[in-house]
Amino acid sequence: MMLIKKGAEADIYLVDWYGKKAVSKVRNPKSYRNKVLDVEIRTKRTLHEAEMLANAKRAGVSTPLLYFVDRNNAEIVMQYIKGKLARDLIERDLSICKDMGVYAAKLHVSNIVHGDLTTSNFIVNGCKPTLFDFGLAFHSGKIEDKAVDIRLIKEIMSSAHASVFKEAFDNFIGGYESVTGKVFASKILAKVREIERRGRYARVV
């Protein structure tokens, strides 16, 4: 077992799963919470994430395969995806952004909101990305919730990938539109602009 990432909510490990590499995500106990409540929270979040991963795959999104869910230890064991994070490849291969847009659209058409749609949550293996980290995902049919997903990745692209932002985001929206159609995508983008206006107003006030 090798620690890959230590997070505020969970730790990620590279593990051996019956002779093949796998990833284990463990939600560790929080000493500041009541013990009974802590167990309940970690169990619910673990089961919820596993469910959202499975739902996303059914929606046609490439996600890691689920191997095992241990509710007692708040652990998910899933497929290890070899590759590089999209954030490290975008500026060399903007076509990745179109696939990312397609995935976002497939989620939204199925009323799934990822909740943390960033270029750090896509792994690219070959020419196709895999989307992971569904810890903040939830079901919603609301335009605003879906627009928040798009607003987040737009913000990430404009800050972390500023030199290619316009083309990157245009490609993302092109992929998104190819699934949802232009009418729905335009409604989402209008809501994104509304959210941005609200943010600017809030900062001024």
C-alpha positions as CSV (number, residue, x, y, z in Angstrom):
1,M,0.0,0.0,0.0
2,M,1.4,3.4,-1.0
3,L,-0.1,6.8,-0.2
4,I,-0.8,8.7,-3.4
5,K,-2.7,11.7,-2.0
6,K,-3.7,12.9,1.5
7,G,-6.9,14.8,1.4
8,A,-9.1,16.7,3.9
9,E,-11.8,14.1,3.6
10,A,-10.1,11.0,2.3
11,D,-6.7,9.4,1.6
12,I,-5.9,7.8,-1.7
13,Y,-3.6,4.7,-1.9
14,L,-2.1,2.6,-4.6
15,V,-2.8,-1.0,-3.6
16,D,-2.6,-4.6,-4.9
17,W,-6.0,-6.1,-5.7
18,Y,-5.7,-9.8,-6.4
19,G,-2.5,-9.3,-8.4
20,K,-3.3,-6.0,-10.2
21,K,-2.9,-2.4,-9.4
22,A,-5.9,-0.7,-7.8
23,V,-6.8,2.6,-6.0
24,S,-8.2,2.6,-2.5
25,K,-10.0,5.7,-1.3
26,V,-10.4,5.7,2.5
27,R,-12.4,8.2,4.5
28,N,-10.6,8.3,7.8
29,P,-12.3,9.0,11.2
30,K,-12.5,12.6,12.3
31,S,-11.7,13.0,16.0
32,Y,-13.6,16.3,16.3
33,R,-17.0,14.5,15.4
34,N,-19.1,12.4,17.7
35,K,-18.1,8.8,17.0
36,V,-21.5,7.5,16.1
37,L,-22.2,10.5,13.8
38,D,-18.7,10.2,12.3
39,V,-19.3,6.5,11.3
40,E,-22.7,7.4,9.8
41,I,-21.3,10.3,7.8
42,R,-18.3,8.4,6.4
43,T,-20.5,5.4,5.5
44,K,-23.1,7.5,3.8
45,R,-20.5,9.4,1.8
46,T,-18.7,6.3,0.7
47,L,-21.8,4.5,-0.4
48,H,-23.0,7.7,-2.2
49,E,-19.8,8.1,-4.1
50,A,-19.8,4.5,-5.2
51,E,-23.4,4.9,-6.4
52,M,-22.5,8.1,-8.3
53,L,-19.6,6.4,-10.0
54,A,-21.8,3.5,-11.1
55,N,-24.5,6.0,-12.3
56,A,-22.0,8.0,-14.3
57,K,-20.7,4.8,-16.0
58,R,-24.3,3.9,-16.9
59,A,-24.6,7.4,-18.4
60,G,-21.8,6.6,-20.8
61,V,-19.0,8.4,-19.0
62,S,-15.6,6.6,-18.7
63,T,-15.0,6.2,-15.0
64,P,-12.8,3.8,-13.0
65,L,-14.4,0.3,-12.5
66,L,-15.6,-0.3,-9.0
67,Y,-14.0,-3.4,-7.4
68,F,-15.1,-3.3,-3.8
69,V,-17.0,-1.1,-1.3
70,D,-16.2,-1.6,2.4
71,R,-18.9,0.2,4.3
72,N,-17.3,-0.7,7.7
73,N,-14.0,1.0,6.8
74,A,-15.5,3.7,4.6
75,E,-13.3,2.5,1.7
76,I,-13.8,2.2,-2.1
77,V,-11.4,0.1,-4.1
78,M,-11.4,0.9,-7.8
79,Q,-9.6,0.5,-11.0
80,Y,-6.1,2.0,-11.4
81,I,-6.0,4.2,-14.5
82,K,-2.5,4.7,-15.9
83,G,-2.1,8.0,-17.5
84,K,-1.6,11.7,-17.0
85,L,-3.9,14.4,-15.6
86,A,-5.6,16.5,-18.2
87,R,-4.3,19.6,-16.5
88,D,-0.8,18.6,-17.6
89,L,-1.7,17.8,-21.2
90,I,-4.3,20.4,-22.3
91,E,-1.9,23.0,-23.6
92,R,-0.4,20.3,-25.9
93,D,-3.6,18.6,-26.9
94,L,-6.7,20.8,-26.9
95,S,-8.8,17.9,-28.3
96,I,-9.0,16.5,-24.8
97,C,-11.3,19.4,-23.9
98,K,-14.0,18.3,-26.4
99,D,-14.1,14.8,-24.7
100,M,-14.3,16.5,-21.3
101,G,-17.3,18.5,-22.6
102,V,-19.0,15.3,-23.9
103,Y,-18.6,13.7,-20.5
104,A,-20.0,16.7,-18.7
105,A,-23.0,16.7,-21.0
106,K,-23.6,13.0,-20.6
107,L,-23.7,13.5,-16.8
108,H,-26.0,16.5,-17.1
109,V,-28.4,14.8,-19.5
110,S,-28.7,12.0,-16.8
111,N,-29.2,14.7,-14.2
112,I,-25.9,14.0,-12.5
113,V,-23.8,17.0,-11.3
114,H,-20.1,16.2,-10.7
115,G,-19.6,18.9,-8.2
116,D,-15.8,19.2,-8.7
117,L,-15.4,19.4,-12.5
118,T,-11.8,20.4,-12.9
119,T,-8.9,19.5,-15.2
120,S,-7.3,17.7,-12.3
121,N,-10.1,15.1,-12.2
122,F,-9.6,13.7,-15.6
123,I,-6.9,11.1,-16.4
124,V,-5.9,10.7,-20.0
125,N,-4.8,7.2,-21.1
126,G,-4.0,7.2,-24.8
127,C,-6.4,9.7,-26.4
128,K,-9.4,9.4,-24.1
129,P,-9.9,10.8,-20.6
130,T,-11.4,9.1,-17.6
131,L,-13.3,11.1,-15.1
132,F,-12.9,10.4,-11.4
133,D,-13.5,11.7,-7.9
134,F,-17.3,11.7,-7.5
135,G,-17.2,12.5,-3.8
136,L,-19.2,15.8,-4.3
137,A,-21.5,14.5,-7.0
138,F,-25.2,14.6,-6.7
139,H,-28.5,14.2,-8.7
140,S,-30.1,17.4,-9.9
141,G,-32.3,18.5,-12.8
142,K,-31.7,22.2,-12.0
143,I,-30.1,24.3,-14.7
144,E,-28.2,26.3,-12.1
145,D,-26.6,23.2,-10.5
146,K,-25.3,22.1,-13.9
147,A,-24.2,25.6,-14.8
148,V,-22.1,25.6,-11.6
149,D,-20.2,22.6,-13.0
150,I,-19.5,24.4,-16.2
151,R,-18.6,27.6,-14.4
152,L,-16.0,25.8,-12.3
153,I,-14.2,24.2,-15.3
154,K,-14.4,27.5,-17.1
155,E,-12.7,29.2,-14.2
156,I,-10.0,26.5,-14.0
157,M,-9.3,26.8,-17.7
158,S,-9.1,30.6,-17.5
159,S,-6.7,30.6,-14.6
160,A,-4.6,27.5,-15.0
161,H,-4.6,27.3,-18.8
162,A,-4.9,31.0,-19.6
163,S,-2.7,30.9,-22.7
164,V,-5.1,28.5,-24.5
165,F,-8.3,29.3,-22.5
166,K,-10.5,30.5,-25.4
167,E,-9.8,27.5,-27.6
168,A,-9.9,25.1,-24.7
169,F,-13.3,26.3,-23.5
170,D,-14.7,26.5,-27.0
171,N,-13.7,22.9,-27.6
172,F,-15.3,21.9,-24.2
173,I,-18.6,23.6,-25.2
174,G,-18.4,22.1,-28.6
175,G,-18.3,18.6,-27.0
176,Y,-21.0,19.6,-24.6
177,E,-23.3,20.8,-27.4
178,S,-22.7,17.6,-29.5
179,V,-24.6,15.7,-26.8
180,T,-27.2,18.2,-25.4
181,G,-27.8,20.2,-28.5
182,K,-27.3,24.0,-28.9
183,V,-30.6,25.1,-27.3
184,F,-29.9,23.4,-24.0
185,A,-26.2,24.4,-24.0
186,S,-27.1,28.0,-24.6
187,K,-29.4,27.9,-21.6
188,I,-26.5,26.5,-19.5
189,L,-24.1,29.2,-20.8
190,A,-26.6,31.9,-20.1
191,K,-26.9,30.7,-16.5
192,V,-23.1,30.6,-16.2
193,R,-23.0,34.3,-17.3
194,E,-25.7,35.1,-14.7
195,I,-23.7,33.3,-12.0
196,E,-20.6,35.3,-13.0
197,R,-22.5,38.6,-12.8
198,R,-23.7,37.7,-9.4
199,G,-20.1,37.0,-8.3
200,R,-18.8,40.3,-9.6
201,Y,-21.6,42.2,-7.9
202,A,-21.0,40.4,-4.6
203,R,-17.3,41.3,-4.7
204,V,-18.1,45.0,-5.4
205,V,-20.6,45.1,-2.6
